Amino acid sequence: MKAAWEGLDPAQVWDNHSHLIGAGDGGSGVYVNPRMESMLNPGQYARRLFFLNAGCAHEARESVDQAYVERMHNLVDGMRRGFRMVLFAFERVHDERGEADLDTTPFHVPDAYARDVARKHPEYFEWAASIHPYAADCVQRVIEAAAQGARAVKWLPASMGIDPASPRCDPFYEAMRKARLPLISHAGEERAVLGSEKHDFGNPLRLRRPLDAGVRVVVAHCASMGKDRDTDAGPNGPLVDSFLLFERLLRDPRYERLLFGDVSAMTQVNRAGPTLARVVGEQGWHHRLLNGSDYPLPGVMPIFSVDYLVSLKLVEESA
């Protein structure tokens, strides 16, 4: 562990991809869809339990919000002084009219909660807002988030019902550019949070619109799972690995100072094959990659295997 920190300034080592979750039992305003709390929906029910267990908050009756934050305190204390986690808010699904739709929203973590946790513990946390571009007040919320110290805006398009390529996002993108806030957007297939399968909002090529508007974009997980349609080959283009589409954008010289990726979740067994080896091996990309854990997912042990990383020769067996 000491060797891992050699040559690093801990104040420059942030976890740029951490999820702030809870149950809303501490006045946080967190909303959890009732379907995630019902065994009649086993997939969503299991996901909720996995996340709470991974965050060591599953047995904290009536104090899940507090227990989850305290566990993150413990983890940061185990790092080096100066290290911090960037806590993500999580926006609600919005319909085509720009109105919030709680019925199809899996969970909601308000901006104010992420902001207040970070303000209360500035030596541990930073925060990122989550703002839906269809909302009537999205521009004002971007301005307010920047003024209140947000480091970025987080999207999960497939789960939030956001088409990044839609012209209706343009006012939001202009506000983001002016506020100098980066957009952290999931791309590729999404399994952790269920969303709609009726669209391809996670296609990395759809992120050209914010890039062309001058917004800095961080592609979460480097789009390292799933397939998307290669729309550069036409509306009926072939399905190709989402990662290859991200790589195409990364190689576009127009986006050299705008497009980035984060490595969160890339050590999971369902992502750690050729894509992780490619990212590690391509040193010319390293200055455009951000460190992230996708916390609390590293605590879901069935989806991580150090032995698998050894087999890929990404970790020495002696370690």
Secondary structure in CASP SS format (residue, H / E / C, confidence):
PFRMAT SS
TARGET T0000
AUTHOR 0000-0000-0000
METHOD secondary structure of the structure
MODEL  1
M C 1.00
K H 1.00
A H 1.00
A H 1.00
W H 1.00
E C 1.00
G C 1.00
L C 1.00
D C 1.00
P H 1.00
A H 1.00
Q H 1.00
V C 1.00
W E 1.00
D E 1.00
N E 1.00
H E 1.00
S E 1.00
H E 1.00
L C 1.00
I C 1.00
G C 1.00
A C 1.00
G C 1.00
D C 1.00
G C 1.00
G C 1.00
S C 1.00
G C 1.00
V C 1.00
Y E 1.00
V E 1.00
N C 1.00
P H 1.00
R H 1.00
M H 1.00
E H 1.00
S C 1.00
M C 1.00
L C 1.00
N C 1.00
P H 1.00
G H 1.00
Q H 1.00
Y H 1.00
A H 1.00
R H 1.00
R H 1.00
L H 1.00
F H 1.00
F H 1.00
L H 1.00
N H 1.00
A H 1.00
G C 1.00
C C 1.00
A C 1.00
H C 1.00
E C 1.00
A C 1.00
R C 1.00
E C 1.00
S C 1.00
V H 1.00
D H 1.00
Q H 1.00
A H 1.00
Y H 1.00
V H 1.00
E H 1.00
R H 1.00
M H 1.00
H H 1.00
N H 1.00
L H 1.00
V H 1.00
D H 1.00
G C 1.00
M C 1.00
R C 1.00
R C 1.00
G C 1.00
F C 1.00
R E 1.00
M E 1.00
V E 1.00
L E 1.00
F E 1.00
A C 1.00
F E 1.00
E C 1.00
R C 1.00
V C 1.00
H E 1.00
D C 1.00
E C 1.00
R C 1.00
G C 1.00
E C 1.00
A E 1.00
D C 1.00
L H 1.00
D H 1.00
T H 1.00
T C 1.00
P C 1.00
F E 1.00
H E 1.00
V E 1.00
P C 1.00
D H 1.00
A H 1.00
Y H 1.00
A H 1.00
R H 1.00
D H 1.00
V H 1.00
A H 1.00
R H 1.00
K H 1.00
H C 1.00
P C 1.00
E C 1.00
Y C 1.00
F E 1.00
E E 1.00
W E 1.00
A E 1.00
A E 1.00
S C 1.00
I C 1.00
H C 1.00
P C 1.00
Y C 1.00
A C 1.00
A C 1.00
D C 1.00
C H 1.00
V H 1.00
Q H 1.00
R H 1.00
V H 1.00
I H 1.00
E H 1.00
A H 1.00
A H 1.00
A H 1.00
Q C 1.00
G C 1.00
A C 1.00
R C 1.00
A C 1.00
V E 1.00
K E 1.00
W E 1.00
L C 1.00
P H 1.00
A H 1.00
S H 1.00
M H 1.00
G C 1.00
I C 1.00
D C 1.00
P C 1.00
A C 1.00
S C 1.00
P H 1.00
R H 1.00
C H 1.00
D H 1.00
P H 1.00
F H 1.00
Y H 1.00
E H 1.00
A H 1.00
M H 1.00
R H 1.00
K H 1.00
A H 1.00
R C 1.00
L C 1.00
P C 1.00
L E 1.00
I E 1.00
S E 1.00
H E 1.00
A C 1.00
G C 1.00
E C 1.00
E C 1.00
R C 1.00
A C 1.00
V C 1.00
L C 1.00
G C 1.00
S C 1.00
E C 1.00
K C 1.00
H C 1.00
D C 1.00
F C 1.00
G C 1.00
N C 1.00
P H 1.00
L H 1.00
R H 1.00
L H 1.00
R H 1.00
R H 1.00
P H 1.00
L H 1.00
D H 1.00
A C 1.00
G C 1.00
V C 1.00
R C 1.00
V E 1.00
V E 1.00
V E 1.00
A E 1.00
H H 1.00
C H 1.00
A H 1.00
S C 1.00
M C 1.00
G C 1.00
K E 1.00
D E 1.00
R E 1.00
D C 1.00
T H 1.00
D H 1.00
A H 1.00
G C 1.00
P C 1.00
N C 1.00
G C 1.00
P C 1.00
L E 1.00
V E 1.00
D E 1.00
S H 1.00
F H 1.00
L H 1.00
L H 1.00
F H 1.00
E H 1.00
R H 1.00
L H 1.00
L H 1.00
R C 1.00
D C 1.00
P H 1.00
R H 1.00
Y H 1.00
E C 1.00
R C 1.00
L C 1.00
L E 1.00
F E 1.00
G E 1.00
D E 1.00
V C 1.00
S C 1.00
A C 1.00
M C 1.00
T C 1.00
Q E 1.00
V C 1.00
N C 1.00
R C 1.00
A C 1.00
G C 1.00
P H 1.00
T H 1.00
L H 1.00
A H 1.00
R H 1.00
V H 1.00
V H 1.00
G H 1.00
E C 1.00
Q H 1.00
G H 1.00
W H 1.00
H H 1.00
H H 1.00
R H 1.00
L E 1.00
L E 1.00
N C 1.00
G C 1.00
S C 1.00
D C 1.00
Y E 1.00
P C 1.00
L H 1.00
P H 1.00
G H 1.00
V C 1.00
M H 1.00
P H 1.00
I H 1.00
F E 1.00
S C 1.00
V H 1.00
D H 1.00
Y H 1.00
L H 1.00
V H 1.00
S H 1.00
L C 1.00
K C 1.00
L C 1.00
V C 1.00
E C 1.00
E C 1.00
S C 1.00
A C 1.00
END
